[in-house]
Amino acid sequence: MIEYENLALLNKPFKKDYIKVAKAIIDKGWFVLGENVQLFEKEFAEYCGTSDCIGVASGLDALILSLNALDLPKGSEVLVPSNTYIATILAIIHNGFIPVLVEPDINTYNIDPNKIEEKITNKTKAIIVVHLYGKLCQMDKIVSITSRHNLFLIEDCAQAHGAMFKRQKAGTFGIFGAFSFYPTKNLGALGDGGAILTNNKQYAEKLRYLRNYGSKSKYYNEYIGFNSRLDELQAAFLRIKLKKLDVINEHKRNLANLYNIGLNNELIVKPKSDEVFFDVYHIYAIRNSNRSELRDYLFDNGIKTEIHYPVAPHRQKAMQNLFSEEFLISDEIHNSILSLPISYFHKFEDIIKIIDVINRWGN
């Protein structure tokens, strides 16, 4: 059976180094906001190309704290793609703001820049773009829109570690870039973790307060804060994997290239890309209107797949009172998308077998 993901195999090349740094941290006895957090923040900021990185407890917290730091008026509207993972929308709701859904481009699965301005009102204060599946949004057009309408731009980079648009890395276009280090990410920890990138020193300082109960000096609180700190152990693990992130991304790009060349265009819709995008393929997503049949066929032939994501946000029970309009493009994507295996542990022969099985489907 070709597994969709196997975190033990994914992390096997790093296991000895993980054990070594874990022992050192346990022996030292400093587990929260220690040296490894500071070093990872510095190294990740340098890798991405920003002045500051603030480690937090999760990708969701990275989004929540980013919005909180802006001090927007309650009831502000925040634009967000209609097919994003629900965490992006939860961050808006938890801050007391109103999520306004914008349909994606059916070819890229990212927010459609041509549909953004029609959703802007006098209550709109920010846009959260989501670089879904490891592909950046059309950032030149989006930056132009946010500048023209004086809106804050936040990037949800949970799936885009190292991805680029016109050679500029994810997380460096807006006021904040929010990252998740969930174990399945291209830069994944061994538990939850997240980070916020920014080039604004004032906001960076505020975020360091906000993540730590609103405090910089113990027992003295300057903001209504949160408990959201990147764990010292996870930071140490991330420092090890960050050194190999480009290798991980390149391996996944090579696997994706096999899919791109080998898969039959008449059977499935493959991801679209061109030279201005440097895609890192956190997920290799195809589409087919007979997804259930295809997925069962692949499983019967020893291949596991996933669906990212089976239910559109506006169809979720938790969101039923928030959205009244239809989002047909989002529905089409959520009803037909299927994720093929593309992990760091997969070998070329795994992908070649999957291609062969898919191309024989229906024959």
Secondary structure, 3 states (H helix, E strand, C coil): CECCCCHHHHHHHHHHHHHHHHHHHHHHCCCECCHHHHHHHHHHHHHHCCCEEEEECCHHHHHHHHHHHCCCCCCCEEEEECCCCHHHHHHHHHCCCEEEEECECCCCCCECHHHCHHHCCCCEEEEEEECHHHCCCCHHHHHHHHHHCCCEEEEECCCCCCCEECCEECCCCCCEEEEECCCCCCCCCCCCCEEEEECCHHHHHHHHHHCECCEEECCEECCCCCECCCEHHHHHHHHHHHCCHHHHHHHHHHHHHHHHHHCCCCCCECCCCCCCEECCCCCEEEECCCHHHHHHHHHHCCECCECCCCCCHHHCHHHCCCCCCCCHHHHHHHHHEEEECCCCCCCHHHHHHHHHHHHCCCC
